[in-house]
Amino acid sequence: ARQSTARMTGNSRAYAAAFVKAVTCRLAAAAEPARAASQRAYMRDQWEFLGVAAPGVKEATKETLKEMGEPWRARGGAIVAPGHPTRIVGEEEVTAVLQALWKQPQREFRHVGIALSNAFASSVRAGVKAQRKSKVSLEKKFPFPQLFFDAVRDCITTESWWDTADALASNSVGPLGQAFPDVVVPEMDAWITDDDMWIRRTALLYQLRYGADTDADRLFRFCTLRMHEPDFFIRKAIGWALRTHGRHDAPAVREFVQAHRAELSPLSIREALKHIGDVDNGEAGDAGPTSRPTKRARQQPERHH
């Protein structure tokens, strides 16, 4: 994995240490030992837990950011970090916190890191979008957050499981792909053939929240490249990605499944057609090419990953 710790400033490391200390106190106060045992069992006893439920992790993250300040919100609306023309404001701090949280033994710290990472990625996407609308001068152009992007990749591949990799795929890598397609899309083209299974899964899932803006040709090509794999997580990801795109273009998904029915796994086919039906069985669903999922459906987490 690429090393993202290079050239980290003392200020960013100090911010990270203070952030971890503050969030540790909040997580410890919300911990339930009995819950920790069930969480470990649910995750196949692979990692330690404090026993903090998801709402508690969210609250601890929110309150710590309120106390410490969101590092990407600079006074005066600055975009480029002072003294670092290739860095976005807050990038070093967020990266340092993400790396520090990933070193903690309990899984809840990773979930705090995911929330921070996703918030930063969304902020960057919003900033780039606003910049495009206002036609900001090149001197104030958002640089690509390479330091942060490399750190996210490291997190995806470190003690990986669906609870960390999937959230980073669609909510950190995804927004960066929308903000910087010229950089991220070629990376995804490389990730889909990477040796690491979680990196390949990320390439399949990074467009999950793109909706009607999904690059369908790339999605179908990625599914074709990986549909021979026997791995459950890859087969599930193919079905998940196709099912999500089917909410916006059901005919295209049915056509793809029909064309590759012999190569796709039964799991991928079942997941892809779950909500749109199979034309072969006369079960054409009502999700047409312009239909959109309900708000509840968009917010519903994927189950049985």
C-alpha positions as CSV (number, residue, x, y, z in Angstrom):
1,A,0.0,0.0,0.0
2,R,1.1,3.5,-0.6
3,Q,2.4,5.4,2.4
4,S,0.3,8.5,3.1
5,T,2.2,9.6,6.2
6,A,4.9,11.5,4.3
7,R,5.3,15.2,4.8
8,M,2.7,15.4,7.6
9,T,3.1,18.5,9.6
10,G,3.5,18.8,13.4
11,N,0.2,20.7,13.6
12,S,-1.8,18.0,11.8
13,R,-0.3,15.3,14.1
14,A,-1.2,17.4,17.1
15,Y,-4.7,17.9,15.9
16,A,-5.0,14.1,15.3
17,A,-3.7,13.3,18.8
18,A,-6.2,15.8,20.4
19,F,-9.1,14.5,18.3
20,V,-8.4,10.9,19.2
21,K,-8.2,11.7,22.9
22,A,-11.4,13.7,22.8
23,V,-13.4,11.0,20.9
24,T,-12.0,8.3,23.1
25,C,-13.5,9.9,26.2
26,R,-16.9,10.1,24.5
27,L,-16.9,6.6,23.1
28,A,-15.8,5.2,26.5
29,A,-18.7,7.0,28.2
30,A,-21.2,5.4,25.7
31,A,-19.6,1.9,25.9
32,E,-21.7,-1.2,26.9
33,P,-19.6,-4.3,27.6
34,A,-22.6,-6.6,26.9
35,R,-23.1,-5.0,23.5
36,A,-19.4,-5.4,22.7
37,A,-19.6,-9.2,23.0
38,S,-22.5,-9.3,20.6
39,Q,-20.7,-7.0,18.2
40,R,-17.6,-9.2,18.2
41,A,-19.8,-12.3,17.5
42,Y,-21.6,-10.5,14.6
43,M,-18.2,-9.7,13.1
44,R,-17.0,-13.3,13.5
45,D,-14.8,-12.4,16.4
46,Q,-12.3,-10.7,14.1
47,W,-12.0,-7.4,16.0
48,E,-12.5,-5.8,19.4
49,F,-15.3,-3.5,20.2
50,L,-16.1,-1.0,22.9
51,G,-19.8,-1.7,22.7
52,V,-21.0,1.6,21.3
53,A,-24.1,1.5,19.1
54,A,-24.1,3.4,15.8
55,P,-26.1,6.4,17.1
56,G,-23.5,6.7,19.9
57,V,-20.6,6.6,17.4
58,K,-22.3,9.3,15.4
59,E,-22.9,11.5,18.4
60,A,-19.3,11.1,19.6
61,T,-18.1,12.1,16.2
62,K,-20.4,15.1,16.0
63,E,-19.6,16.4,19.4
64,T,-15.8,16.0,18.9
65,L,-15.9,17.9,15.6
66,K,-17.9,20.6,17.4
67,E,-15.3,20.8,20.0
68,M,-12.2,20.5,17.7
69,G,-13.6,22.4,14.7
70,E,-14.1,21.0,11.2
71,P,-10.5,21.4,9.8
72,W,-11.8,21.8,6.2
73,R,-13.8,24.9,7.1
74,A,-11.2,27.7,6.9
75,R,-11.9,31.3,7.6
76,G,-12.4,33.4,4.6
77,G,-13.3,30.5,2.5
78,A,-9.7,29.5,1.6
79,I,-9.3,26.5,-0.6
80,V,-5.6,25.9,-0.8
81,A,-3.7,25.2,2.4
82,P,-1.3,28.0,3.4
83,G,2.3,27.0,2.4
84,H,1.0,23.9,0.6
85,P,-0.2,24.8,-2.9
86,T,-1.0,21.2,-3.7
87,R,-3.1,20.6,-0.6
88,I,-6.7,21.5,0.2
89,V,-7.5,23.2,3.5
90,G,-7.9,20.5,6.2
91,E,-6.5,17.7,4.1
92,E,-3.5,17.1,6.3
93,E,-5.5,17.2,9.5
94,V,-8.2,14.8,8.2
95,T,-5.6,12.4,6.9
96,A,-3.7,12.4,10.2
97,V,-6.9,11.7,12.2
98,L,-7.9,9.0,9.8
99,Q,-4.6,7.3,10.2
100,A,-4.5,7.7,13.9
101,L,-8.1,6.3,14.3
102,W,-7.2,3.3,12.2
103,K,-4.4,2.4,14.6
104,Q,-6.8,2.0,17.6
105,P,-7.8,-1.5,18.5
106,Q,-11.5,-1.2,18.8
107,R,-13.7,-1.1,15.6
108,E,-15.7,2.0,16.7
109,F,-12.7,4.2,16.0
110,R,-12.7,3.1,12.4
111,H,-16.4,4.0,12.2
112,V,-15.5,7.5,13.5
113,G,-12.8,7.7,10.9
114,I,-15.3,6.8,8.2
115,A,-17.7,9.5,9.2
116,L,-14.8,12.1,9.2
117,S,-13.5,10.8,5.8
118,N,-17.0,10.9,4.2
119,A,-17.7,14.4,5.6
120,F,-14.4,15.7,4.2
121,A,-15.0,14.0,0.8
122,S,-18.5,15.5,0.6
123,S,-17.2,18.9,1.5
124,V,-14.6,18.7,-1.2
125,R,-17.2,17.7,-3.8
126,A,-19.5,20.6,-2.7
127,G,-16.6,23.0,-3.0
128,V,-15.6,21.9,-6.5
129,K,-19.2,22.0,-7.6
130,A,-19.6,25.6,-6.3
131,Q,-16.3,26.5,-7.9
132,R,-17.5,25.2,-11.3
133,K,-20.6,27.3,-11.1
134,S,-18.8,30.5,-10.1
135,K,-15.9,30.0,-12.5
136,V,-13.3,30.6,-9.8
137,S,-9.9,31.6,-11.1
138,L,-7.3,28.9,-11.6
139,E,-5.2,30.4,-8.8
140,K,-8.0,29.3,-6.4
141,K,-8.7,25.9,-8.0
142,F,-9.2,22.9,-5.8
143,P,-6.1,20.6,-6.0
144,F,-6.8,16.9,-5.9
145,P,-6.4,15.6,-2.3
146,Q,-3.9,12.9,-3.1
147,L,-2.7,12.6,0.4
148,F,-6.2,11.9,1.6
149,F,-7.1,9.6,-1.3
150,D,-4.0,7.5,-0.6
151,A,-5.0,7.2,3.0
152,V,-8.5,6.1,2.1
153,R,-7.0,3.4,0.0
154,D,-4.8,2.2,2.9
155,C,-7.9,2.1,5.1
156,I,-9.8,0.1,2.6
157,T,-7.1,-2.5,2.6
158,T,-6.2,-2.6,6.3
159,E,-8.1,-5.2,8.4
160,S,-10.8,-5.0,5.8
161,W,-14.4,-6.0,6.0
162,W,-17.6,-4.7,4.6
163,D,-18.3,-2.3,7.5
164,T,-15.3,-0.2,6.5
165,A,-14.6,-0.8,2.9
166,D,-18.2,-0.3,1.6
167,A,-18.8,2.9,3.4
168,L,-15.5,4.4,2.1
169,A,-16.2,3.2,-1.4
170,S,-19.5,5.0,-1.9
171,N,-19.1,7.9,0.5
172,S,-15.4,8.8,0.2
173,V,-14.1,7.5,-3.1
174,G,-17.5,8.2,-4.8
175,P,-17.7,11.9,-4.1
176,L,-14.0,12.4,-5.1
177,G,-14.8,10.6,-8.4
178,Q,-17.6,13.2,-9.0
179,A,-15.3,16.1,-8.1
180,F,-12.2,14.9,-9.9
181,P,-13.2,12.4,-12.6
182,D,-10.1,12.9,-14.6
183,V,-8.0,11.6,-11.6
184,V,-10.3,9.1,-9.9
185,V,-11.9,7.3,-12.9
186,P,-8.5,6.1,-14.3
187,E,-7.7,4.9,-10.7
188,M,-11.0,2.9,-10.7
189,D,-10.0,1.4,-14.1
190,A,-6.8,0.2,-12.3
191,W,-8.6,-0.8,-9.1
192,I,-11.0,-3.2,-10.9
193,T,-8.0,-5.5,-11.6
194,D,-6.1,-5.0,-8.4
195,D,-4.8,-7.9,-6.4
196,D,-6.8,-6.9,-3.3
197,M,-10.4,-8.1,-3.3
198,W,-11.6,-5.1,-1.3
199,I,-10.1,-2.7,-3.8
200,R,-11.8,-4.5,-6.7
201,R,-15.1,-4.4,-4.7
202,T,-14.6,-0.6,-4.2
203,A,-14.3,-0.1,-8.0
204,L,-17.7,-1.9,-8.4
205,L,-19.4,0.1,-5.7
206,Y,-18.0,3.6,-5.9
207,Q,-20.8,4.8,-8.1
208,L,-23.6,3.5,-5.8
209,R,-24.8,7.0,-5.0
210,Y,-24.4,8.5,-8.5
211,G,-28.0,7.8,-9.4
212,A,-28.9,8.8,-12.9
213,D,-25.3,10.1,-13.4
214,T,-23.9,6.6,-13.2
215,D,-21.4,5.8,-15.9
216,A,-23.4,2.7,-17.0
217,D,-20.8,1.6,-19.6
218,R,-18.1,1.5,-17.0
219,L,-20.3,-0.2,-14.5
220,F,-21.2,-3.0,-17.0
221,R,-17.6,-3.3,-18.1
222,F,-16.5,-3.7,-14.5
223,C,-19.1,-6.3,-13.8
224,T,-18.0,-8.2,-17.0
225,L,-14.4,-8.1,-15.8
226,R,-15.2,-9.6,-12.4
227,M,-18.2,-11.9,-13.0
228,H,-16.0,-14.9,-13.3
229,E,-14.8,-14.5,-9.7
230,P,-16.0,-17.1,-7.1
231,D,-15.6,-14.7,-4.2
232,F,-18.9,-14.0,-2.4
233,F,-18.1,-10.3,-1.8
234,I,-17.4,-9.7,-5.5
235,R,-20.5,-11.6,-6.6
236,K,-22.6,-9.7,-4.1
237,A,-21.1,-6.3,-5.1
238,I,-22.0,-7.0,-8.8
239,G,-25.6,-7.7,-7.9
240,W,-25.8,-4.7,-5.5
241,A,-24.3,-2.3,-8.1
242,L,-26.6,-3.6,-10.9
243,R,-29.7,-3.5,-8.6
244,T,-29.0,0.1,-7.6
245,H,-28.5,1.1,-11.2
246,G,-31.7,-0.7,-12.1
247,R,-33.7,1.9,-10.1
248,H,-32.8,4.4,-12.8
249,D,-32.5,2.2,-15.9
250,A,-34.2,-1.2,-15.4
251,P,-34.3,-2.2,-19.1
252,A,-30.5,-1.7,-19.4
253,V,-29.9,-3.9,-16.3
254,R,-32.2,-6.6,-17.5
255,E,-30.5,-6.5,-20.9
256,F,-27.1,-6.9,-19.3
257,V,-28.2,-9.8,-17.1
258,Q,-29.8,-11.5,-20.1
259,A,-26.7,-11.1,-22.2
260,H,-24.4,-12.5,-19.5
261,R,-26.8,-15.0,-17.7
262,A,-24.4,-17.9,-18.4
263,E,-21.4,-16.1,-16.8
264,L,-23.0,-14.3,-13.9
265,S,-23.4,-16.2,-10.6
266,P,-26.9,-17.0,-9.4
267,L,-26.3,-14.6,-6.5
268,S,-25.4,-11.7,-8.8
269,I,-28.5,-12.4,-11.0
270,R,-30.8,-12.6,-8.0
271,E,-29.6,-9.4,-6.5
272,A,-29.6,-7.5,-9.7
273,L,-33.2,-8.4,-10.5
274,K,-34.6,-8.2,-7.0
275,H,-36.6,-5.1,-7.5
276,I,-37.1,-4.9,-11.3
277,G,-38.1,-8.5,-12.1
278,D,-36.9,-10.9,-14.8
279,V,-38.3,-10.5,-18.3
280,D,-37.7,-14.2,-19.0
281,N,-40.1,-15.0,-16.2
282,G,-42.7,-12.4,-17.2
283,E,-41.8,-10.5,-14.0
284,A,-41.1,-7.1,-15.5
285,G,-41.1,-4.7,-12.6
286,D,-42.4,-1.2,-12.6
287,A,-39.0,0.5,-12.3
288,G,-38.6,2.2,-15.6
289,P,-35.6,4.0,-17.0
290,T,-36.6,7.3,-15.4
291,S,-37.8,6.0,-12.1
292,R,-36.1,7.1,-8.9
293,P,-35.8,5.3,-5.6
294,T,-37.7,6.6,-2.6
295,K,-35.8,8.6,0.1
296,R,-36.2,5.6,2.4
297,A,-34.7,3.2,-0.2
298,R,-31.7,5.5,-0.8
299,Q,-31.0,5.6,2.9
300,Q,-31.5,1.9,3.5
301,P,-28.1,0.2,4.2
302,E,-27.1,-2.9,2.3
303,R,-27.8,-6.1,4.2
304,H,-26.1,-9.6,4.1
305,H,-23.1,-8.0,2.4
